[in-house]
Amino acid sequence: MLNGKTIFIAGHARLPQGMAAKSVFETLTITAEVDVKYGVILEASCTLATEHGREFIGRLLKGMSLIDGIDEAIHAVQTYYRGKATNALVAALKDLDQHFKQLKTGELVNHLKTN
C-alpha cells in the first residue's frame, strides 16, 4: 500500500550480552509500516536472530494502533515473548513510538494527510 498513506518507522535498542543476534548486530531494531491516519501497524519486523522470532514479533504487533500508545504492544511482548531480548524489544518499541509521535506532530504527516 505505497500510496502516501503509510510510513516506515524504525526503533532501536541495545542487545544484551549472550544473544545470538549480538554476533551479527549490536542493536535490535523493530521496523513497522504504519497507517498514517489511524496509526495501525500494518506490518512489523525485527532483527531477532531466528526467522521464527522475527515472524512472531511481526504477528504480535500487527494491527495495534500507535495512536493508542505503546503500552498494549509492550504488554504483549512482556506476556508472550519469553527470551533474552524482552528488555531490548521493549526499549525498541519505546523508541519506535517516539519516532511516531515526532512524525504525528511534524509537517510530514500533515503533508501526507492532504495528499
N, C-alpha and C positions, 0 to 999 in steps of 0.2 A: 504494500500500500504506500508507494512513494508518490504521494500526491500533495505534498506540502502540509499534511495533517498529522504527520508523525515526526518525532525527534529521536535521535540516538543519544543516549546518556551513558556514561561510564562512571563507576565509583571504585575507588581503590583503597586497599588496606595492606599492611604488612602481614606476611605469613609467619606463623610460629615455627620455631625450630622443630626438626624431626618430621616435617611433612614431605611427602613425595614430590609435591609440586614445587617445593622450595628449591629443589635442584635445578629446576627449569626457570622459575620465576621468583623474584624477590618479593613481589607483591601479588595479592589476589585481586582480581578485577571482576566486577559484575557489570555486564552491559545490558541495556534494555532499550527496546524500541517502544516508545510511549506515545499514545494518542494525546495530541496537544490539548484538545478541548476538555476531555474528561480525566486525563492523567492515568489512563488504564495501561498497564504493561501488556503489550501485545505479544512480545517475545522477550525472553531473557536468557542470558548465558553467563558463565563464569569460567575462571581459569583453574578449577579444581583439576587434579591430575587424571582422574578417570572420566571417560565419556559418560558412564552411568551417573556419576556425581554431578557432572555438568547438566545432564538432561533432567535429573531430579530437581535441582535448584531452578532450572528453567520452568518446569511444570509447576513447582511450588509458587513461583512468583507471578506466573501468567494469570491475568485477569484482575490482579489487585490494582487499586487506584492510588496513585501517589498524592492525589488531592486530599484524600482522607488521612494522609500522614503515613509514616513508615512503620508505625507500631505493629500493625497487623502482619506485615512481612517479617519483622524482627521476631515476633512471637511464633510465627510459622517455622522459621529457621530454628529457633531455640527448641521448639517442640518436636519437629520431625527430622531434623538433621542431627545425627549423633557421630560427630567426627571431630578431629583436632582443629578444624578450620572454623568452628562456630563463631568464635570472637572476631575472626577476620571477616567472615561473611557479614556479621552484624555491623562492623565498622565500615565495610564497603557499601552496605545498604544505606547507612547514615550519610556517607559521602555522596552517593548517588542522589539521595533525597535533597542534599544541599544544592547540588547542581540543578535539579529540577526546580527548586524554589527560586534560584537565581534566574533561571530561564522564564519562569512564570512572571517574575516582576520586571523582566527585561524587554527590550524592544523586539527581540526575535519572535517571541510568542505573539505579540501584538501584530507583527507583520504577517505571521503565518495565519492568524485568525482572519485577517482581511483578505487573504488570497485564496 
